[in-house]
């Protein structure tokens, strides 16, 4: 889940119509309004940058 549509890889964002309800372990929920691919970047130990594609 990301808060900004601009964080999605270009051309991968698609609107969910109707929105889908996403439930959490604390019994709260939110509506998902879109789906797409996000690239995450992290520094892991001394290995430098690691990339992970989340679809």
ChimeraX attribute file (.defattr): number of C-alpha atoms within 10 A of each C-alpha:
attribute: neighborCount
match mode: 1-to-1
recipient: residues
	/A:1	9
	/A:2	8
	/A:3	6
	/A:4	7
	/A:5	14
	/A:6	10
	/A:7	14
	/A:8	18
	/A:9	14
	/A:10	11
	/A:11	8
	/A:12	12
	/A:13	16
	/A:14	13
	/A:15	11
	/A:16	12
	/A:17	9
	/A:18	10
	/A:19	12
	/A:20	12
	/A:21	11
	/A:22	10
	/A:23	11
	/A:24	9
	/A:25	6
	/A:26	6
	/A:27	6
	/A:28	8
	/A:29	11
	/A:30	11
	/A:31	12
	/A:32	15
	/A:33	13
	/A:34	16
	/A:35	15
	/A:36	17
	/A:37	16
	/A:38	20
	/A:39	12
	/A:40	12
	/A:41	12
	/A:42	10
	/A:43	10
	/A:44	9
	/A:45	7
	/A:46	6
	/A:47	7
	/A:48	9
	/A:49	11
	/A:50	10
	/A:51	10
	/A:52	10
	/A:53	10
	/A:54	11
	/A:55	11
